[in-house]
């Protein structure tokens, strides 16, 4: 059985980060190893706050044990990393655990809609860009890409040549492939555009835009994409599967608009995912 280790925080209640990654990767027939960076009582959109315990101090001991046990991973998948120290630890983790055939997949979770999340700075984005240099595939949104590249954020009105230039610049950081999520060139459509720098090839894929914004959909997308890749799909197919499954999860949540802050019903869409994966 293939094994993916995913490194990010876990919310005990709420649909994001490890709470999303672990069930999706497992449902795809892959062992999901976890390296939690923090434990939250609930994700950050809850109205009455949340408890938070930083687990940074545990990471080195966990990794040392894994090295003694000679544990190997088919993929290393990082999501939300909350500090410079965690970025440094993940850089060392990749050095220690990446074998010749290990996929390094980085989702540089830092912001959206032109703004960084609370606690992050432009200096942090530059440090994230250095971590991304060790990746095979990175999947930022336009906000994260702009901050990593030190460019002004343009949220709409761009053309394909602009996005292609951003993608080339992202791969110049060191990653073999860059994927931009949340790309839209047409009213009512949203999707992804990717660039394979090794083969100098672009590709894109779009779904109908659903009006509401849902918490955790980026985690659903990234977890599905890396799972599809480890199941032997090429990047273009993996992105299509991830985009379609995310869209299906949103569709199953549309009748609960008051809960869009909580997350999408990805669990109910797992049969759709497995059917899509088997084609």
C-alpha positions in Angstrom: 0.0 0.0 0.0 1.2 3.5 -0.8 1.7 6.0 2.0 1.4 9.8 2.0 2.5 11.8 5.0 0.5 15.0 5.4 1.9 17.8 7.6 -0.6 20.4 8.8 -2.8 21.3 11.8 -5.8 19.4 12.9 -9.1 20.9 14.0 -11.0 18.5 16.3 -14.3 19.9 14.9 -14.7 21.5 11.5 -13.8 20.5 8.0 -10.3 21.6 7.0 -6.6 20.6 7.2 -6.0 17.1 8.6 -9.7 16.6 9.3 -10.2 16.7 5.6 -6.9 15.2 4.3 -6.9 12.0 6.4 -10.3 10.7 5.3 -10.0 11.7 1.7 -6.5 10.1 1.3 -7.7 7.0 3.1 -10.8 6.7 1.0 -8.6 6.7 -2.1 -6.9 3.5 -0.9 -3.7 5.1 0.4 -2.3 5.1 3.9 -2.4 8.5 5.4 0.4 9.2 7.9 0.0 12.5 9.8 2.4 14.9 11.3 0.2 17.4 13.1 1.6 20.9 13.6 -1.1 22.1 16.0 -4.3 21.0 17.6 -7.4 23.3 17.6 -10.7 22.6 19.3 -12.4 23.8 16.2 -11.4 25.6 13.0 -10.9 29.3 13.0 -14.3 30.3 11.6 -16.2 29.4 14.8 -17.9 32.4 16.3 -16.7 31.9 19.9 -13.1 31.3 19.1 -11.1 28.1 19.6 -8.4 26.5 21.7 -5.0 26.1 20.2 -2.0 24.0 21.1 1.2 24.4 19.1 2.9 21.1 18.5 6.1 22.4 16.9 8.2 21.1 19.8 7.0 17.6 19.1 8.0 17.5 15.4 11.7 16.7 15.8 11.1 13.8 18.2 8.5 12.3 15.9 10.8 12.6 12.9 13.7 11.1 14.8 11.6 8.1 15.7 10.5 7.7 12.1 14.1 7.8 10.9 15.0 5.1 13.4 12.1 3.0 12.1 13.2 3.6 8.5 9.7 4.7 7.6 9.4 5.8 4.0 6.7 7.8 2.2 5.5 7.8 -1.4 4.5 11.5 -1.0 5.2 14.3 1.4 2.2 16.7 1.4 2.4 20.0 3.4 -0.5 22.3 4.1 -0.9 25.1 6.6 2.4 25.8 8.3 2.1 28.5 11.0 5.6 29.7 11.7 9.1 30.3 10.4 10.3 27.4 12.6 7.8 25.0 11.1 9.0 26.0 7.6 12.6 25.3 8.6 11.5 21.9 10.1 9.7 21.0 6.9 12.7 21.9 4.8 14.8 19.5 7.0 12.0 16.9 6.8 12.1 16.9 3.0 15.9 16.5 3.1 15.5 13.5 5.5 12.6 11.7 4.0 12.5 12.4 0.3 13.7 9.4 -1.7 14.3 9.4 -5.4 10.7 8.4 -6.1 9.0 10.5 -3.3 6.6 13.2 -4.5 6.9 16.5 -2.6 3.5 18.3 -2.9 3.3 21.8 -1.2 0.1 23.7 -0.7 1.5 27.1 0.5 -1.6 28.1 2.6 -1.1 31.7 3.6 -4.0 33.8 2.3 -6.8 34.6 -0.1 -8.6 37.5 -1.8 -5.4 39.6 -1.9 -4.7 39.4 1.8 -2.5 37.2 4.0 -4.1 35.3 6.8 -3.7 36.7 10.3 -0.1 36.4 11.7 1.5 36.0 8.3 3.8 38.7 6.7 5.5 39.3 3.3 8.7 38.0 4.9 6.9 34.7 5.7 5.7 34.5 2.1 9.3 34.7 0.9 10.3 32.0 3.4 7.5 29.8 2.0 8.8 30.4 -1.5 12.2 29.0 -0.4 10.4 25.9 0.9 8.5 25.6 -2.4 11.9 25.4 -4.1 12.1 21.8 -2.8 8.7 20.8 -4.2 7.8 18.7 -7.2 4.3 20.4 -7.3 3.0 23.6 -5.6 -0.6 24.6 -5.6 -1.0 28.3 -4.5 -3.9 30.5 -5.2 -3.3 33.9 -6.9 -2.9 35.7 -3.5 -0.2 33.2 -2.3 1.5 33.3 -5.7 1.6 37.1 -5.7 3.1 37.3 -2.2 5.7 34.6 -2.8 6.8 36.3 -6.0 6.7 39.8 -4.5 4.2 41.0 -7.1 1.0 43.1 -6.8 -2.1 41.1 -6.4 -4.5 41.1 -9.4 -7.7 39.3 -8.6 -9.6 39.8 -11.8 -9.3 41.2 -15.3 -6.1 39.2 -16.1 -5.6 37.2 -19.3 -4.0 33.9 -20.0 -0.6 35.3 -20.8 -0.5 37.0 -17.4 -1.3 33.7 -15.6 1.2 31.8 -17.7 3.8 34.3 -16.8 3.0 33.9 -13.1 3.3 30.1 -13.5 6.7 30.4 -15.1 7.9 32.6 -12.3 6.6 30.1 -9.8 8.5 27.2 -11.3 11.6 29.5 -11.4 11.5 29.2 -7.6 12.5 25.5 -8.1 9.3 23.5 -8.3 8.9 21.2 -11.3 5.2 22.0 -11.7 3.1 24.9 -10.5 -0.7 25.0 -10.3 -2.7 28.2 -9.8 -6.1 27.6 -8.2 -9.1 29.9 -8.4 -8.3 31.0 -11.9 -11.2 32.6 -14.0 -11.2 34.0 -17.5 -15.0 33.8 -18.0 -18.0 34.9 -16.0 -19.5 31.9 -14.3 -16.4 29.7 -14.6 -13.5 29.0 -12.2 -10.7 26.5 -12.2 -7.0 25.8 -12.4 -4.1 26.5 -14.7 -0.9 24.5 -14.4 2.6 24.6 -15.9 4.9 21.6 -16.2 8.3 23.2 -16.4 10.0 19.9 -17.2 8.0 19.5 -20.4 7.2 23.2 -21.0 3.5 22.5 -21.1 0.5 24.4 -19.9 -3.0 22.9 -19.2 -6.2 24.2 -17.6 -9.5 23.0 -16.4 -12.7 24.7 -15.3 -16.0 24.1 -13.5 -19.1 26.2 -13.1 -18.7 28.9 -10.4 -20.9 28.4 -7.4 -21.7 31.7 -5.7 -21.0 30.9 -2.1 -17.6 30.6 -0.6 -17.0 27.5 1.5 -14.4 26.9 4.2 -11.8 24.2 3.6 -12.3 23.6 -0.1 -8.7 24.2 -0.8 -7.8 21.4 1.5 -10.3 19.1 -0.2 -8.8 20.0 -3.6 -5.1 19.5 -2.5 -5.8 16.3 -0.7 -7.6 14.8 -3.6 -5.0 15.9 -6.1 -2.1 14.3 -4.2 -4.1 11.2 -3.7 -4.9 10.9 -7.4 -1.2 11.4 -8.2 -0.2 8.6 -5.9 -2.9 6.4 -7.5 -1.0 6.7 -10.8 -2.9 9.6 -12.5 -0.9 12.2 -14.4 -1.1 15.7 -13.1 -3.6 16.9 -15.6 -6.0 14.1 -14.8 -5.4 14.5 -11.0 -6.3 18.2 -11.2 -9.5 17.4 -13.1 -10.5 14.8 -10.5 -9.7 17.1 -7.7 -11.6 20.0 -9.2 -14.7 17.9 -10.0 -14.7 16.3 -6.6 -14.5 19.7 -4.9 -17.3 21.0 -7.1 -19.4 18.0 -6.3 -18.8 18.5 -2.5 -19.9 22.1 -2.8 -23.0 21.1 -4.7 -24.0 18.7 -1.9 -23.7 21.6 0.5 -25.6 24.2 -1.4 -28.9 23.5 0.4 -27.2 24.4 3.7 -25.9 28.0 2.8 -26.0 29.0 6.5 -23.2 26.4 7.1 -20.8 27.4 4.4 -18.4 28.6 7.1 -18.3 25.1 8.5 -17.1 23.3 5.4 -18.4 21.2 2.6 -20.1 17.8 2.7 -17.1 16.0 1.1 -18.0 12.8 3.0 -21.2 12.4 1.1 -19.3 12.9 -2.2 -16.8 10.1 -1.6 -18.7 7.6 -3.8 -18.5 10.2 -6.6 -14.7 10.5 -6.0 -14.1 6.7 -6.1 -16.1 6.4 -9.3 -14.2 9.3 -10.8 -10.9 7.8 -9.7 -11.7 4.4 -11.3 -12.4 5.8 -14.8 
